[in-house]
Amino acid sequence: MKKLLLALILTIAAASAVLYVFPATLMASIQLIGQTVAGLSSKQLEVADLSIHYYEGGPKDGETILMVHGFGADKDNWLQFARYFTKRYHVIALDLPGFGESSKPPASYDVGTQAERVAAFSQALGIKRLHIIGNSMGGHIAALYGARYPQQVASVALLDNAGIDAPQKSELYQRIEQGKPNPLVVNNAQQFEQLIDFVFYKAPVLPERLKHYMAEQAIANSTLNKQIFSQLRERYIPLEPELPKIEAPTLLLWGDHDRVLDVSSIKVMQPLLKQPSVVVMKDCGHVPMIERPEETARHYRAFLDKVARLEATKPSS
C-alpha cells in the first residue's frame, strides 16, 4: 500500500512538472476540464470557405443559446458561464473568424460582416430561433443580429457591449483620443499584465507559467488584433439607430467598474429598446461572465425565465 501511494505521489509530481515545463499542455488540460464540467464538446464547421470552431452542449431539442465573445478573446471566455445552462439549453459558443481556432482570412472583421457570418453559421447548423448573448464587441454583433434578424431571435443579452456613444467616455477611449497605446492590444509581457488589470475589477489568480504563456499568445496575435481594431473603428456601425429594430426582450448587463466601455451606455440604450431589462453588477469589470460567472449566470437565467413567461402569455397564432 505504501509503495502504491508513493508511486501515485511521484506520478502526480511528474505530471505537474510536465505541465509546468509545457504550459500549452497545461492550458489544453484546463480547457478540457472546463469543457467537461460545462458539458461541452469541441466541434468545427465549414461555412462560406471559413473554418468555424465552436463548443456545443446540452439537449439538441432544447432552446438554443448562442454565445459571442469580444475583441481579442475566444470561445473559452464562456466556459465557466456555460456550465449553468447546458442541462436545460442547447448551448453554442463560437470562435469568430479572426479569433481562437477559427479561420483568419485576409478579409473584413467589422461587426457588420461578423454579424452576417454568425447568421450564416447559425443557418448552417439548422438553427431556426435562438437566444443570443454577446460581450463587448460580441455584444455589438449580437445587437446587430437581433436588429437584422428579429424573427430568428427569442432574446438578446448584451454584456458590456460596444457600439454606443456613451455619455461618459470610457478610460479606453480617453486613452485612444490622447494618443496613448491601446491597452487591448498586447506587444509585451508587461502590457499583458496591464490588460488583465484593465478588463477586470478583481482579476482571477493565474499560475505565473500559465500567465506567461497567455502573454506569448496575445503578443503573437498583436498584428492581427491591431488590424481588427482599426477596422472596428473605420467601419463602425452605431447601435443607436439599430436598437429600435430589436423586437425581442433585451438584457443590458454591465460591470459598474468597466474601464473599456462605460456603464453610462445603458442610459442611451434602455429608452431605445422595446423590451429592456437592466442589471448593473457592483464591483465588476468588463467581462462579468469570467470575473463572476455564477452571479452573471444567475442574472441571465432570471432574464431567460422572464422571457419564457412572456412567451407563455402570448396568444397562439
Secondary structure, DSSP 8 states (H G I E B T S, - for coil): -HHHHHHHHHHHHHHHHHHHH-HHHHHHHHHHHHHHHHTEEEEEEEETTEEEEEEEES-TTS-EEEEE--TT--GGGGHHHHTTTTTTSEEEEE--TTSTTS---SS--SHHHHHHHHHHHHHHTT--SEEEEEETHHHHHHHHHHHH-GGGEEEEEEES-S----SS--HHHHHHHTT---TTS--SHHHHHHHHHHH-SS-----HHHHHHHHHHHHHTHHHHHHHHHHHHHT---STTTGGG--S-EEEEEETT-SSS-TTHHHHHGGG-SSEEEEEETT--S-HHHHSHHHHHHHHHHHHHHHHHHHHHS---
